[in-house]
Amino acid sequence: MMQSTLSMIRLLALSLCICLLPGCTLLKTGVALMQSRDAFAISKTDTNVHYLAGASPEIAEQVANRVAAVIRQKREVVEKAHGATFTHAPQIYICHADCFVRFVPVTVNEPAAQFGDSIFMNIDALLKREARGVLPLEDILTHELAHLLLYQTAGAMGYGRVPAWFREGVAQQVARGAGGSEFVTLPEAARMLHNGKHFDPAETGSIFVNRTAPSYHLTTPMFYRQALMYVDYLKASNPAAYDQALHDIVTGKDFHESFRSAYGASIASYWPGFMASIRPLVQ
């Protein structure tokens, strides 16, 4: 019965994707949704953490143990930041790169991804990042949990209506910058912003077309860094209003209306002040 229910959920999700996604993205998403997860082992210390041993069983289990050791604490961090709680326990799936790309329609270099109601973590990409001295996989987990909380509480449709720049900015903020922005410095991002190469703060968000880095001719790290900078500015400008707006967004209310209600002004109206604030960073 449980397996039948899960299959039905994935079939419904696939049907939604058929309506919303074009071409290659649709194909990859459909294939990923229909992949069986039965081969994943369950962590001995947390039944919500699953891993596939692959070519390096010991490494896979070690990463799973690291995730299991911090999942409760990271959940609490994300819930506190959003003023909301997960509707049910996050399910984490951990495997090597060749497996990761079968389950998530992203590239082999991505360290992790929230996909539907689950989080997938790419062992190979995560460990490569750590070898470069960037933030650890535990912070990447926090980033993806921020996405998952919004997905669970606002629902798939509500999640899709939140602009990608805001989703990523919030996830970066909660995860101490982990997830991509750490590869771009503040001065680098400020120069791009000053030159007019940036995302649109008035972006409405859409379940049909949600503009991401390529839409603005930006690299993903640059898109993430700029998003983080603006989200940080919005929060610093009025912490109480920011917390209220974020809570309303997470509970499924309209993105732009949530900001107008909390701040008394549109989110885009703060952009000139933000641009003025970064002027000292432009070299």
VMD Tcl script that draws the C-alpha trace (Angstrom):
set ca {
  {0.00 0.00 0.00}
  {2.78 2.43 0.94}
  {4.70 1.67 -2.28}
  {1.50 2.10 -4.30}
  {0.85 5.48 -2.68}
  {4.39 6.66 -3.38}
  {4.10 5.57 -6.99}
  {0.85 7.50 -7.35}
  {2.42 10.63 -5.85}
  {5.33 10.43 -8.29}
  {2.93 9.87 -11.19}
  {0.94 12.96 -10.24}
  {4.16 14.96 -9.92}
  {5.22 13.74 -13.34}
  {1.87 14.82 -14.78}
  {2.40 18.30 -13.35}
  {5.86 18.43 -14.90}
  {4.42 17.48 -18.29}
  {2.23 20.57 -18.06}
  {4.96 22.94 -16.90}
  {8.33 21.94 -18.31}
  {9.78 22.13 -21.81}
  {11.91 19.72 -23.79}
  {15.03 18.32 -22.21}
  {14.08 19.49 -18.71}
  {10.81 17.59 -18.95}
  {12.55 14.41 -20.08}
  {15.15 14.54 -17.30}
  {12.53 15.33 -14.68}
  {10.27 12.51 -15.81}
  {13.10 9.99 -15.75}
  {14.24 11.17 -12.31}
  {10.75 10.96 -10.83}
  {10.29 7.37 -11.91}
  {13.56 6.09 -10.45}
  {13.09 3.49 -7.71}
  {14.70 4.28 -4.36}
  {14.43 0.74 -3.02}
  {18.19 0.10 -3.20}
  {19.02 2.85 -0.71}
  {20.08 1.66 2.73}
  {18.66 3.33 5.83}
  {21.04 5.00 8.25}
  {21.42 3.15 11.54}
  {21.16 6.41 13.48}
  {18.34 8.20 11.61}
  {15.70 6.42 9.55}
  {15.10 9.58 7.47}
  {18.64 9.42 6.05}
  {19.21 6.97 3.18}
  {22.36 6.14 1.27}
  {23.53 4.05 -1.66}
  {26.94 2.49 -1.12}
  {28.09 2.46 -4.75}
  {31.80 2.02 -5.45}
  {32.85 3.35 -2.02}
  {30.60 1.86 0.68}
  {32.65 3.17 3.59}
  {32.66 6.73 2.29}
  {28.93 6.63 1.58}
  {28.19 5.43 5.09}
  {30.52 8.05 6.60}
  {28.72 10.85 4.77}
  {25.35 9.42 5.80}
  {26.51 9.32 9.42}
  {27.61 12.97 9.22}
  {24.22 13.98 7.89}
  {22.36 11.90 10.47}
  {24.42 13.48 13.26}
  {23.31 17.04 12.39}
  {19.92 16.71 10.71}
  {17.91 17.53 13.82}
  {20.00 20.60 14.64}
  {19.92 21.84 11.03}
  {16.15 21.41 10.92}
  {15.85 23.60 14.01}
  {18.08 26.28 12.45}
  {15.93 26.40 9.32}
  {12.63 26.37 11.22}
  {13.75 29.20 13.50}
  {14.88 31.32 10.53}
  {11.54 30.87 8.75}
  {9.22 31.00 11.74}
  {7.64 27.76 10.55}
  {8.08 24.02 10.95}
  {8.42 21.13 8.53}
  {5.13 19.41 7.91}
  {6.89 16.03 8.06}
  {10.41 14.72 8.46}
  {12.74 15.56 5.55}
  {13.94 12.53 3.61}
  {17.63 12.70 2.66}
  {19.14 10.49 -0.07}
  {22.93 10.26 -0.39}
  {24.90 8.65 -3.20}
  {27.78 9.11 -5.64}
  {27.63 11.33 -8.73}
  {26.55 8.65 -11.21}
  {23.55 7.84 -9.01}
  {22.82 11.46 -8.09}
  {22.16 12.54 -11.69}
  {19.70 9.67 -12.16}
  {17.53 10.99 -9.37}
  {17.84 14.74 -9.89}
  {17.65 16.66 -13.21}
  {20.82 18.70 -12.58}
  {24.47 18.39 -13.55}
  {26.99 16.00 -12.06}
  {28.84 18.94 -10.44}
  {25.95 19.99 -8.19}
  {26.66 19.07 -4.55}
  {23.01 18.63 -3.56}
  {19.49 19.43 -4.65}
  {16.00 19.61 -3.22}
  {13.83 17.69 -5.67}
  {10.17 17.58 -4.85}
  {9.71 16.42 -1.27}
  {13.25 14.99 -0.90}
  {16.85 16.14 -0.73}
  {19.56 14.37 -2.71}
  {23.24 14.79 -1.85}
  {26.14 14.11 -4.25}
  {29.00 12.55 -2.29}
  {31.65 13.21 -4.94}
  {30.83 16.88 -5.46}
  {30.45 17.51 -1.73}
  {33.84 16.04 -0.86}
  {35.52 17.90 -3.74}
  {34.14 21.15 -2.35}
  {35.44 20.36 1.11}
  {38.86 19.58 -0.35}
  {38.85 23.11 -1.82}
  {38.32 24.53 1.66}
  {34.78 25.86 1.16}
  {31.95 25.40 3.62}
  {31.28 21.78 4.71}
  {28.50 19.49 3.54}
  {26.58 20.14 6.75}
  {25.99 23.74 5.56}
  {24.93 22.52 2.11}
  {22.36 20.38 3.91}
  {21.06 23.51 5.65}
  {20.71 25.26 2.28}
  {18.63 22.44 0.82}
  {16.52 22.15 3.97}
  {15.58 25.82 3.54}
  {14.25 25.01 0.07}
  {12.43 21.94 1.34}
  {10.70 23.80 4.18}
  {9.27 26.30 1.69}
  {8.22 23.45 -0.61}
  {6.47 21.58 2.20}
  {4.67 24.52 3.77}
  {3.76 26.60 0.71}
  {3.13 23.58 -1.51}
  {4.53 22.90 -4.96}
  {2.48 25.67 -6.59}
  {3.30 28.22 -3.89}
  {6.96 27.30 -4.06}
  {6.99 27.84 -7.81}
  {5.48 31.31 -7.47}
  {8.35 32.56 -5.28}
  {11.09 34.13 -7.47}
  {14.18 31.95 -7.73}
  {16.45 34.81 -6.62}
  {14.60 35.09 -3.32}
  {14.51 31.34 -2.70}
  {18.24 31.13 -3.25}
  {19.01 34.27 -1.27}
  {17.15 32.98 1.77}
  {18.74 29.52 1.51}
  {22.20 31.09 1.28}
  {21.48 33.33 4.24}
  {20.28 30.52 6.49}
  {23.22 28.32 5.45}
  {25.92 30.95 6.08}
  {26.50 31.47 2.37}
  {26.79 27.79 1.47}
  {25.55 26.60 -1.88}
  {27.34 28.68 -4.48}
  {27.77 32.30 -3.41}
  {31.03 31.46 -1.63}
  {32.75 31.35 -5.03}
  {32.07 35.05 -5.72}
  {33.38 37.90 -3.55}
  {31.33 40.90 -2.47}
  {33.39 43.33 -4.62}
  {32.99 41.08 -7.67}
  {29.24 40.99 -7.22}
  {29.07 44.72 -6.51}
  {30.85 45.52 -9.78}
  {28.40 43.39 -11.75}
  {25.47 45.06 -10.00}
  {26.96 48.51 -10.65}
  {27.31 47.62 -14.34}
  {23.64 46.68 -14.58}
  {24.23 42.94 -14.78}
  {21.88 41.52 -12.19}
  {18.56 39.81 -11.55}
  {15.26 41.70 -11.58}
  {14.05 42.47 -8.01}
  {10.54 42.98 -9.38}
  {10.44 39.42 -10.78}
  {7.00 38.04 -10.05}
  {7.86 34.36 -9.95}
  {5.92 31.78 -11.92}
  {5.30 28.05 -11.92}
  {5.70 28.19 -15.70}
  {8.87 30.30 -16.08}
  {10.91 31.11 -12.98}
  {13.97 33.07 -14.07}
  {17.33 31.79 -12.81}
  {20.98 32.69 -13.47}
  {20.99 31.96 -17.25}
  {17.93 34.20 -17.70}
  {20.04 37.15 -16.59}
  {23.27 36.02 -18.29}
  {24.86 35.42 -14.90}
  {26.83 32.48 -13.58}
  {25.07 30.55 -10.85}
  {27.54 31.65 -8.13}
  {27.10 35.31 -9.17}
  {23.32 34.96 -9.16}
  {23.45 33.42 -5.69}
  {25.83 36.05 -4.32}
  {23.71 38.94 -5.61}
  {20.56 37.32 -4.25}
  {22.18 36.84 -0.85}
  {23.35 40.46 -0.76}
  {19.87 41.80 -1.47}
  {18.17 39.45 0.99}
  {20.71 40.49 3.65}
  {19.95 44.13 2.88}
  {16.20 43.60 3.13}
  {16.59 41.91 6.49}
  {18.97 44.55 7.86}
  {16.63 47.35 6.72}
  {13.76 46.11 8.88}
  {14.33 42.78 10.69}
  {10.80 42.53 12.09}
  {9.20 43.21 8.71}
  {11.51 40.73 7.03}
  {10.62 37.99 9.50}
  {6.90 38.67 9.01}
  {7.18 38.68 5.22}
  {9.19 35.47 5.18}
  {6.72 33.76 7.49}
  {3.81 34.79 5.27}
  {5.60 33.58 2.13}
  {6.43 30.24 3.73}
  {2.81 29.72 4.69}
  {1.74 30.15 1.06}
  {0.73 33.81 0.83}
  {1.50 35.85 -2.30}
  {5.17 36.81 -2.48}
  {4.88 40.49 -3.38}
  {1.79 41.07 -1.25}
  {3.63 39.62 1.76}
  {6.35 42.24 1.38}
  {3.93 45.10 0.80}
  {2.00 44.10 3.90}
  {5.08 43.75 6.11}
  {7.21 46.62 4.79}
  {4.51 49.01 3.65}
  {6.24 49.18 0.26}
  {7.13 46.92 -2.63}
  {10.23 44.76 -2.47}
  {11.60 46.47 -5.60}
  {11.33 49.91 -3.96}
  {14.27 48.95 -1.71}
  {16.55 48.37 -4.68}
  {17.87 51.98 -5.03}
  {18.87 52.01 -1.37}
  {20.56 48.66 -1.80}
  {22.51 49.89 -4.82}
  {23.65 52.93 -2.86}
  {24.77 50.70 0.02}
  {27.11 48.63 -2.15}
  {28.77 51.61 -3.85}
  {31.77 51.52 -1.47}
  {32.45 47.94 -2.60}
  {32.87 48.94 -6.24}
  {36.58 49.25 -6.98}
}
mol new
graphics top color blue
foreach p $ca { graphics top sphere $p radius 0.5 }
foreach p [lrange $ca 0 end-1] q [lrange $ca 1 end] { graphics top cylinder $p $q radius 0.2 }
display resetview
